[in-house]
Structure formats: structure tokens, C-alpha cells
Amino acid sequence: MWLDQFKIALINQNLEKLISLQTSQPSFLTLDEMQTAAAFIKQALLLFKNEQLQMSQSMRLLKKNIEFQKSTIHLENRFSIES
């Protein structure tokens, strides 16, 4: 059942499975199932937003590290005792 698969993917934070389930067309028999699905989808959205934030922070840190590495390479060349 779609709801069970979605709930398991959400608990496991399996983003790929959540994406694949989002693209399928689930059919719900009751209003309660629809409301449960809506709540799960809201939770999944929060999970994706959190993942996006973490990725953004990692990218900023990586960019700073690259800039630092570039700046230290110039310093290493300038203070080389081999010349």
C-alpha cells in the first residue's frame, strides 16, 4: 500500500524512495487516508528542506575550504626555502 511504503521511506529518510512514491498516482479510499497522506507529504517536505539546508551549508564550507587552500598555495610558493 502506498501509505505504508511512504511512511517507511519517511521514517528511514529514504529520499530516493520518497521521490519515486511522489511521482506515482496513489488512490485513496477514505478521507482519513487522504489526510494521512497529506500529513506524510508535509513531513517529507520538511525532510527535503532540511536536506537542502544541510547541503547548502556543506557547499559553503567546501567553498571556504577551497578558497583557503588556494590562498595557502600562494603562501607556500612565496616562502619556499628551496630557491
C-alpha positions in Angstrom: 0.0 0.0 0.0 1.3 3.5 -0.9 0.8 5.0 2.6 2.8 2.2 4.2 5.6 2.5 1.7 5.6 6.2 2.1 5.6 6.0 5.9 8.5 3.6 5.8 10.5 5.7 3.4 9.8 8.8 5.6 10.9 7.0 8.8 14.1 5.8 7.1 14.6 9.2 5.5 15.0 7.5 2.1 14.8 10.5 -0.2 15.0 8.5 -3.4 12.1 6.3 -2.4 10.1 9.3 -1.4 10.7 10.9 -4.8 9.6 7.7 -6.6 6.5 7.5 -4.5 5.7 11.1 -5.1 5.6 10.6 -8.8 3.2 7.6 -8.6 -0.6 8.1 -8.5 -1.9 6.7 -5.3 -5.6 6.0 -4.9 -7.2 6.6 -1.5 -10.4 5.0 -0.4 -11.2 7.2 2.6 -10.9 10.8 3.7 -8.7 9.6 6.6 -6.2 8.0 4.1 -6.1 11.3 2.2 -5.4 13.3 5.4 -2.8 10.9 6.5 -1.1 11.1 3.1 -1.2 14.9 3.3 0.4 14.8 6.7 3.1 12.4 5.5 3.8 14.6 2.4 4.2 17.7 4.7 6.7 15.7 6.8 8.6 14.7 3.6 8.7 18.3 2.5 10.3 19.3 5.8 12.8 16.5 5.4 13.7 17.7 1.9 14.0 21.3 3.1 16.3 20.1 5.9 18.4 18.2 3.5 18.6 21.2 1.2 19.8 23.4 4.1 22.4 20.8 5.1 23.6 20.6 1.5 23.8 24.4 1.2 25.9 24.6 4.4 28.2 21.8 3.2 28.7 23.6 -0.1 29.5 26.9 1.7 32.0 25.1 3.9 33.6 23.4 0.9 33.8 26.7 -1.0 35.6 28.3 2.0 38.0 25.4 2.2 38.8 25.6 -1.5 39.4 29.4 -1.1 41.7 28.7 1.9 43.6 26.1 0.0 44.1 28.4 -2.9 45.4 31.2 -0.6 47.8 28.9 1.2 49.3 27.6 -2.1 50.4 31.1 -2.9 51.9 31.5 0.5 53.8 28.2 0.3 55.3 29.2 -3.0 56.4 32.6 -1.7 58.2 31.2 1.4 59.9 28.2 -0.2 63.4 27.7 1.1 64.4 25.7 -2.0 65.1 28.8 -4.1 
